[in-house]
Every structure is written in structure tokens, then in C-alpha cells.
Amino acid sequence: MILKIRTEGDPVLRMKAKPVTQIDDTMRKLASDMLETMYAAPGVGLAAPQVGELVRLVVIDVGDGPEVLFNPEIVSFTGEAVDVEGCLSIPGMQGMVKRAAHVVVTADDRYGRKIRLAGGGMLAKALQHEIDHLDGILYVDKAYDIGPAEVDEDEQEES
């Protein structure tokens, strides 16, 4: 089921999400619906607060297949990268954001198993962007040169 994406100005986007204490069928359904919503948008990531759910859940697909991450935490980061970002919750805008070039994230998968995800490039950017959403932080809080998005038909907007 495609969910409604909350947009800037909705107070839920500025709230801190709570940890998921039980990964059950309800949580797995939310993750599945979030993936469907993300692909339909289209985007490369989506955090639960963006669909009005204050739980620590993000979904990401930067082209290597979907990742469902419950209670994700960045446990290490290295380097620095500056790149353009957009957000499904702030349609039509983009800005330059400085983030870590490489991150290591731990999380629970959809079955409650501990997983570790490491990467650079688009994956590192998407992980940091989505985890920020769980803490009520939007990319515009960190961005400069914010302006109208220059849409490339071959690029997906990051959520």
C-alpha cells in the first residue's frame, strides 16, 4: 500500500522516533509499504517519520536491492564528501550537504537479526540522510546553496 509522504511543515518530521522493540508482522508490513511508497515516489530512501510513524525504521535502495533497517545506528564514519541532496518530504528543492564519505551502520533486519552495513558514495549519503530523519533532522538543516531542484531524468530524488 502506498503511504502518504509527509512534507516540510508537518510536525512529525521534527520529532525523534522511538526504538522498535518488537519486529512483528505489523512492523514488517510497514517496512513493505514504505518500500512500495519509496519506489513509487521515486526515491532511494524513506524513513518512518516521513510516513507519519515515529519509529526507528528506514528503507533504502541505491541500486543494489532493498535494505530494511530497524533501529539503525551509525557506529563509525570516515572522510568527508559534499554532494547535492533532495528529499521526498521537501519536493522540488535541493542543496549541497557535507557528510561522512564512508559509514558503518548496525541495525536489525526484518527478522530481528543484527546486521552490519558499510559503504561509501550514495549508500553512505542515503544512510546518513535517513537516520537524520529518525532524529527530526532534515537535510536543509545542514545544507547550503538550497534552491529549486534541477531534475535529471535519469536520477532518482533521494528521500
N, C-alpha and C positions, 0 to 999 in steps of 0.2 A: 504494500500500500504506500503510495506516495504521500509524504507528510508535508505540512506547511512549513516553509522555512521562515523563521523569524528574522526581521530586518532591524537595522540600526534604529534605536529609539525604544525598542521593546526591552523592558527592564530585565527580563530573564537573561539577556546576553551579558549583563554586567554582574550577574550573581555567580558565586562559587558553587560548583557542582559537588555533590556528596558522593563518597565512595560507593561502589556497587558491592553489597555484602553477600548477595546470593545471585549467581548466574543461573537463572532458570529459563523456562520456555518464554516467559514474558520478556525477559531481557534479550534473549536470542531473537525474538520476533521484532523487538525494537531495533536491534542491530540490522536485521534483514531489511526492514522498512527504511532504515537510514541509508543502506547501500542502494536500494532502489531509488530513493529520493536523490542521492548524490549523482547517480548515473543519469537520471532524467534531467538534472539541472542544466547542463552537466558540470560536474566538479571533480576534484581529485581527493577531496576530504570533506568530512562533515562531523561535527561534534554534537552530542546530545542536546546541549542548551540551544543550539540553532534550530531545533525542532520542538523546543519548549520543555525538554526533560532535563531536570537538574541532577543528572547522574554522570559519573566519570566514565564516559564511553565515547570513543571516536572510531570512525571507519575511514580507511584511506585506500586508494588505488592509484598509484602513479604509473601504471602500465605493467606492473609485474604481478597482477592479481590482487584481489581484495584482502585487506588486513582488518580484523575486528579486534579492537584493543579495549579491554575493560581495565579501569584503574591504571592508565599508563603513567609512567614516571620517567623523566629524563635522568639517567644515572651518571652520564658523562657526556661531555661535549668538547670539541676541539676546533680550532681555526675560526675563521670569520668569513662570511660571504654576504654580499649585498646584492639583492635581486628584487625584481618587481613582484608585488603580490596584489591579489584581489581577494574578494570574499563573497560568497553567496549571500551573506547577510548584509552586505553593503554593495548592492548591484550597481554596475556602471562606473565604478571608481577603482583606482589602483594607486599604489605608492611604492616607493623604494624602502626596503626594510633590511636592517643589518641583523643577521642571525649567525649561530654557530654553523660552520661548514660541515661538520660531521657530528652525529649524535648516537648515543646508545640509549635505548628505551627498554624498560621492563614493563610487563603488563600481564594480564590474564587473558587467555583466548576464550572463545565462545563456550568452551567446555570446562573452564576454570583452571586450566593448566597454565603454569608460569611460562612465559615466553620472553625472549630477548630479541630485539630488532635493532640492527645497526645499519647506518647508511649515511651517505652524503647526497649532495645535489638536491633534486626535487623531493626525495624521500625525507631528508633532514629538514628541509623547509616546511613540508607538509606536516610532519610530526610536531615541530615546534609551534606552528600556526594553530593546529587543532588542540594541542594541550593547553595553549594560551586560552582558548575558548573556555576550557573547563575551569579556569580561574577568573573568568569575567574580563579577560583582556582581549581587545580587538586589535587587528594589525595596524589600524590607524593610530593607535596609542604609541606605536613605535616607528611609524613611517614618516618619511619626508617626501617632498615632491608629489604630494597627493593631487590627483586630478582625474579627469574622465579617462576611462579605460580605452586603450587602443586595442581593439579586438582583432586578433589574428584568427582566421577561420580554422586553422589547424591546431590552435592551442585551446586547452580547456581552462576555464577560470578556476583558480584554487579557492577552496572554501575556507 
